Amino acid sequence: MTNDSLTEPCTCVALRRATRALTASYDAALRPAGLRVTQFSILRRLARLGPIPVTRLAAEAVLERTTMGRNLDPLERRGLVKIEAGRDARERIVSLTDAGREAVAAATPYWQAAQARINAQVDPVTVAALAEALIAAA
């Protein structure tokens, strides 16, 4: 192992640190609405897609199905989403409730402010290009 490899910054660590900071920024912005950015993202996705199987929602969000289930639990307890049986006993369909739609509407201005603040610091085109390059490299 060379000294260069010991002092070279790790891209993975740098990006993980950046995403944690970004998540914390969005979470702080959404706090007055009582949502975390992960929850807001799920609710927004449901508002756009309508009722959808949990498995497909997880795929849309690029999450494991079990992770999506854990993320949906508190939203269901708060009455923001409803989860019902699908066509067969194994399928679960998740949909946004009226309270969920109200939560999205209430949280959207906070999200927009955070989005504008971040986009003023980091060019969204650059972020999209970085994301595409990293996905292609994976």
Disulfide bonds with the S-S distance in Angstrom:
none
